[in-house]
């Protein structure tokens, strides 16, 4: 039973970390190109949606970290800064 819990914790950790990295990189690229399109206000709403999703996943990371001691947010920051 402990094996399954550890396995699930690692899966949850990797999924949260991957989603945080994806959203951080997506926000960076959208901010770079936000005025190049013909509808910049649509980019604004997409960026704001990604920011809200990022806040949600960072909050999930904090809750997960308090329970297990693993904080996916820190590793996600190092991966997305490269």
Residue frames as a rotation matrix with the C-alpha (Angstrom) as fourth column:
UNK 1
0.565 0.825 0.000 0.00
0.825 -0.565 0.000 0.00
0.000 0.000 -1.000 0.00
UNK 2
0.412 -0.497 -0.764 2.86
0.153 -0.789 0.595 2.40
-0.898 -0.362 -0.249 0.79
UNK 3
-0.621 -0.641 0.452 4.32
0.512 0.105 0.853 1.66
-0.594 0.760 0.262 -2.63
UNK 4
-0.057 0.692 0.720 1.11
0.969 -0.134 0.206 2.85
0.239 0.710 -0.663 -4.29
UNK 5
0.807 0.347 -0.478 1.00
0.497 -0.836 0.233 6.04
-0.318 -0.425 -0.847 -2.23
UNK 6
-0.024 -0.907 -0.421 4.63
0.118 -0.421 0.899 6.83
-0.993 -0.028 0.117 -3.06
UNK 7
-0.622 -0.150 0.768 3.99
0.735 0.226 0.639 6.08
-0.269 0.963 -0.030 -6.74
UNK 8
0.368 0.849 0.379 0.95
0.904 -0.422 0.068 8.36
0.217 0.318 -0.923 -6.79
UNK 9
0.648 -0.200 -0.735 2.85
0.292 -0.826 0.482 11.12
-0.704 -0.527 -0.477 -5.00
UNK 10
-0.465 -0.885 -0.015 5.58
0.265 -0.155 0.952 10.98
-0.845 0.439 0.307 -7.64
UNK 11
-0.408 0.400 0.821 3.00
0.908 0.083 0.411 11.09
0.096 0.913 -0.397 -10.44
UNK 12
0.702 0.693 -0.166 1.21
0.711 -0.694 0.109 14.04
-0.039 -0.194 -0.980 -8.89
UNK 13
0.271 -0.716 -0.643 4.55
0.216 -0.606 0.765 15.80
-0.938 -0.347 -0.009 -8.34
UNK 14
-0.692 -0.613 0.382 5.59
0.475 0.013 0.880 15.35
-0.544 0.790 0.282 -11.97
UNK 15
-0.076 0.741 0.667 2.22
0.964 -0.117 0.240 16.45
0.256 0.661 -0.705 -13.35
UNK 16
0.797 0.336 -0.503 2.11
0.502 -0.831 0.241 19.61
-0.337 -0.444 -0.830 -11.23
UNK 17
-0.035 -0.902 -0.429 5.71
0.168 -0.429 0.888 20.43
-0.985 -0.041 0.166 -12.10
UNK 18
-0.650 -0.191 0.735 5.13
0.719 0.157 0.677 19.88
-0.245 0.969 0.035 -15.83
UNK 19
0.341 0.861 0.378 2.03
0.911 -0.402 0.092 22.06
0.231 0.313 -0.921 -15.82
UNK 20
0.681 -0.156 -0.715 3.82
0.291 -0.839 0.460 24.89
-0.672 -0.521 -0.526 -13.97
UNK 21
-0.446 -0.895 -0.011 6.74
0.274 -0.149 0.950 24.77
-0.852 0.421 0.311 -16.43
UNK 22
-0.419 0.363 0.832 4.34
0.907 0.121 0.404 24.74
0.046 0.924 -0.379 -19.40
UNK 23
0.653 0.757 -0.019 2.35
0.756 -0.649 0.083 27.71
0.051 -0.068 -0.996 -18.11
UNK 24
0.390 -0.582 -0.713 5.47
0.203 -0.702 0.683 29.75
-0.898 -0.411 -0.156 -17.22
UNK 25
-0.677 -0.680 0.279 6.95
0.387 -0.007 0.922 29.23
-0.625 0.733 0.269 -20.69
UNK 26
-0.149 0.723 0.675 3.61
0.972 -0.019 0.236 29.92
0.183 0.691 -0.700 -22.35
UNK 27
0.761 0.417 -0.497 3.20
0.547 -0.824 0.145 33.21
-0.349 -0.383 -0.855 -20.47
UNK 28
-0.082 -0.876 -0.474 6.75
0.150 -0.481 0.863 34.27
-0.985 -0.001 0.171 -21.41
UNK 29
-0.772 -0.237 0.590 6.19
0.578 0.123 0.806 33.59
-0.264 0.964 0.042 -25.11
UNK 30
0.197 0.919 0.343 2.75
0.962 -0.248 0.112 35.25
0.188 0.308 -0.933 -25.12
UNK 31
0.620 -0.016 -0.784 4.11
0.372 -0.874 0.312 38.39
-0.691 -0.486 -0.536 -23.46
UNK 32
-0.484 -0.870 -0.096 6.88
0.261 -0.248 0.933 38.58
-0.835 0.427 0.347 -26.04
UNK 33
-0.911 0.112 0.396 4.47
0.402 0.029 0.915 38.39
0.091 0.993 -0.071 -28.97
UNK 34
-0.325 0.888 -0.326 1.42
0.720 0.009 -0.694 40.09
-0.613 -0.460 -0.642 -27.48
UNK 35
0.132 0.391 -0.911 1.35
-0.192 -0.892 -0.410 43.08
-0.973 0.229 -0.042 -29.85
UNK 36
-0.829 -0.536 -0.161 2.24
-0.264 0.121 0.957 41.29
-0.493 0.836 -0.241 -33.08
UNK 37
-0.628 0.641 0.441 -1.23
0.747 0.655 0.114 39.89
-0.216 0.401 -0.890 -33.80
UNK 38
-0.692 0.446 0.569 -4.21
0.135 -0.694 0.708 41.68
0.710 0.566 0.420 -35.24
UNK 39
0.482 0.868 0.117 -6.29
-0.054 -0.104 0.993 41.11
0.874 -0.485 -0.003 -32.07
UNK 40
-0.547 -0.834 0.064 -4.05
-0.121 0.004 -0.993 42.03
0.828 -0.551 -0.103 -29.09
UNK 41
-0.203 0.523 0.828 -6.99
-0.963 -0.260 -0.072 42.12
0.177 -0.812 0.556 -26.65
UNK 42
0.803 0.455 -0.385 -7.55
-0.413 0.890 0.191 38.39
0.430 0.006 0.903 -27.21
UNK 43
-0.006 -0.891 -0.453 -3.92
0.229 0.440 -0.868 37.74
0.973 -0.109 0.202 -26.29
UNK 44
-0.553 -0.171 0.815 -4.50
-0.631 -0.553 -0.544 39.72
0.544 -0.815 0.198 -23.09
UNK 45
0.401 0.797 0.451 -7.36
-0.913 0.306 0.271 37.47
0.078 -0.520 0.851 -22.03
UNK 46
0.742 -0.207 -0.637 -5.38
0.019 0.957 -0.288 34.34
0.670 0.202 0.715 -22.86
UNK 47
-0.373 -0.924 0.085 -2.42
0.006 -0.094 -0.996 35.60
0.928 -0.371 0.041 -20.84
UNK 48
-0.352 0.302 0.886 -4.66
-0.891 -0.398 -0.219 36.40
0.286 -0.866 0.409 -17.89
UNK 49
0.771 0.625 -0.120 -6.22
-0.582 0.768 0.267 32.93
0.260 -0.136 0.956 -18.07
UNK 50
0.373 -0.722 -0.582 -2.75
0.267 0.685 -0.678 31.36
0.888 0.098 0.449 -18.07
UNK 51
-0.579 -0.556 0.596 -1.74
-0.366 -0.476 -0.800 33.53
0.728 -0.681 0.072 -15.10
UNK 52
0.160 0.724 0.671 -4.85
-0.980 0.033 0.198 32.41
0.121 -0.689 0.715 -13.19
UNK 53
0.866 0.118 -0.486 -4.10
-0.158 0.987 -0.043 28.76
0.474 0.114 0.873 -14.01
UNK 54
-0.093 -0.982 -0.163 -0.49
0.140 0.149 -0.979 29.25
0.986 -0.114 0.123 -12.90
UNK 55
-0.425 0.011 0.905 -1.66
-0.801 -0.470 -0.371 30.67
0.422 -0.882 0.208 -9.57
UNK 56
0.641 0.742 0.195 -3.94
-0.758 0.574 0.310 27.67
0.118 -0.347 0.930 -9.10
UNK 57
0.715 -0.404 -0.570 -1.16
0.174 0.893 -0.416 25.17
0.677 0.198 0.709 -9.82
UNK 58
-0.413 -0.847 0.334 1.28
-0.161 -0.293 -0.942 27.01
0.896 -0.443 -0.015 -7.55
UNK 59
-0.060 0.496 0.866 -1.33
-0.986 -0.167 0.027 26.82
0.158 -0.852 0.499 -4.79
UNK 60
0.901 0.357 -0.247 -1.73
-0.347 0.934 0.086 23.09
0.261 0.008 0.965 -5.48
UNK 61
0.185 -0.930 -0.317 2.05
0.156 0.346 -0.925 22.79
0.970 0.121 0.209 -5.29
UNK 62
-0.473 -0.329 0.817 2.05
-0.668 -0.471 -0.576 24.44
0.575 -0.818 0.004 -1.86
UNK 63
0.447 0.721 0.529 -0.66
-0.894 0.387 0.228 22.11
-0.040 -0.575 0.817 -0.58
UNK 64
0.864 -0.174 -0.472 1.15
-0.008 0.933 -0.359 19.08
0.503 0.314 0.805 -2.00
UNK 65
-0.099 -0.991 0.086 4.46
-0.054 -0.081 -0.995 20.26
0.994 -0.104 -0.045 -0.54
UNK 66
-0.206 0.082 0.975 3.04
-0.938 -0.301 -0.173 20.69
0.279 -0.950 0.139 2.94
UNK 67
0.768 0.587 0.256 1.71
-0.633 0.756 0.168 17.14
-0.095 -0.291 0.952 2.81
UNK 68
0.930 -0.362 -0.054 4.74
0.325 0.884 -0.335 15.37
0.169 0.294 0.941 1.34
UNK 69
0.445 -0.818 -0.364 7.72
0.185 -0.314 0.931 17.69
-0.876 -0.482 0.012 1.72
UNK 70
-0.466 -0.531 0.708 8.29
0.813 0.059 0.580 17.88
-0.350 0.845 0.404 -2.05
UNK 71
0.213 0.504 -0.837 7.77
0.057 -0.862 -0.504 21.29
-0.975 0.059 -0.213 -3.61
UNK 72
0.155 -0.135 0.979 7.42
0.914 0.395 -0.091 21.02
-0.375 0.909 0.184 -7.42
UNK 73
0.960 0.281 -0.004 7.32
0.262 -0.900 -0.349 24.79
-0.102 0.334 -0.937 -7.81
UNK 74
0.480 -0.843 -0.243 11.05
-0.428 -0.466 0.774 25.21
-0.766 -0.267 -0.585 -7.08
UNK 75
-0.363 -0.610 0.704 12.17
0.339 0.618 0.710 22.61
-0.868 0.496 -0.018 -9.59
UNK 76
0.402 0.601 0.691 9.72
0.883 -0.055 -0.466 24.02
-0.242 0.797 -0.553 -12.15
UNK 77
0.902 -0.107 -0.418 11.28
-0.112 -0.994 0.013 27.48
-0.417 0.035 -0.908 -11.78
UNK 78
-0.061 -0.998 -0.013 14.75
-0.361 0.010 0.932 26.14
-0.930 0.062 -0.361 -12.50
UNK 79
-0.315 -0.021 0.949 13.51
0.685 0.687 0.243 24.21
-0.657 0.726 -0.202 -15.53
UNK 80
0.587 0.660 0.469 11.61
0.800 -0.385 -0.460 27.14
-0.123 0.646 -0.754 -17.03
UNK 81
0.732 -0.363 -0.576 14.43
-0.176 -0.918 0.355 29.66
-0.658 -0.159 -0.736 -16.55
UNK 82
-0.221 -0.880 0.419 16.77
0.280 0.354 0.892 27.83
-0.934 0.315 0.168 -18.91
